Amino acid sequence: MYERKIPEDLECGINVSMKVLSGKWKACILDSISKGIRRPSELHAAINTAAPRVINMQLRELEEYGMVCKKIFPGIPLKVEYYLTAVGESILPVVVAIDQWGLNNREHVIRMQEALQ
């Protein structure tokens, strides 16, 4: 098992939040699930710029942190749906704030990115 050389500082709230939300697609996944997109294939379609494998990996990590829970329905073919837990719902205001900041500052970021090229 991997052992970190520098211990994580989980006394800092920002570090804890970033541990859960780090990953390019986790905030998008949480947002999509909150909007009713529950099946993995639906998430793959909604977040089509991410590879399905990456979405599945990040879903698994969110499940390990208790942000989402997976419900498996019996039958063939197997049906899986994801739901936000109470803790997952509690992080939604942060995700909404990130989304709003991005929308409000989109033009500035694009302009600065173009200036660097």
N, C-alpha and C positions, 0 to 999 in steps of 0.2 A: 504494500500500500504506500502511496505517495505521502511523504511527510514534508511539510513546508519548512524551509530554512528560517524564514522570518514569520513569527506567529501573527495570526490575524488579530486586529484590534476590533473586537466585536462590542466594545464599550461605546464606540462612536455610532450614533444612529445612522449617519450617512453611509458608513461602511456596511452596516447591516442591510440597509435599503439597497445599496448597490450590489451586494452579494445576491440578493433575491432578483433584482431587475437587470443585472448585468447579462449581456447577451443581446445581440442585435434585434431579436424578434420577440422577446418576452413581453414587453409592454404592448406590442401589437396583438399578441396572442391573448393576453388578458383582456384587452379592449374588445377583441372580436368575440370572445366567449361571453363577455358581459352584454353584448348586443344580440346574443342568441345563436351564434355560430358555434355549434357544439361538436359536430363530427369531425374527425381528422381530415377527411377528404374535403369538407367544406372549408376548414381552416387553410388547407393547401391551396384551394381555389381563391380564397379571400386574400391571402398573403402570397400571391403568385410570384413575387420576386425572390422569395426564399425557397431553398431546396426542401422538398418534403422531409428528407432525412434530418435536416437542421431543425425544422419545426417539431418533429417527433422527439428529438433530443432535448429541446428546450421545454416541451410539454412534460417530459419525464422529470426534468430538473424542477419545474414548477410544482409537480406532484410531490417530489421529495421534500420540498420546502413547505408543503401544505397549503399552497395557494390555490390549487385546483384538485379536484378528485375525479377519478375515472370511474364511470359506471359501465359495466360490461353486461350486455343483454344476451341471454342464451339464444342459440339457434345458429343456423347455417344460412347465409354467411354471418359471421360474428359481427355484432353491432356494438360500437363503443361511442360513448359521449362523455364530454368533459363539462364539469360545472365548477363555478367558483365556490370556494369555501368561505366561511365568515372572514377569515384572515385575508383571503384573496379579494373579497369585496371591500375590505378596509383599505386596500392599497389603490383602489380605483380613483379616488380624488387626486392622488399623486400622478397617475397615468393621464387623467384628464388635464391636469395642470401642465404636464409636459407637452401634451398635444396642443393645448391652447398657446403655450409659449412658442412652439414651433410654427403654428399658423400666424401668430402675430409678428414673428421675426423672420419669416421665410424669405422675403425679398432681400433683407439685409444679408442673410447668410449666403444666398445665391450670388449677390453682388460681390461679397468678399471672396467667395470661392472663385468666381470668374476673374477677379483681380489677381489672384495667385497663379493663374494659368498663363 
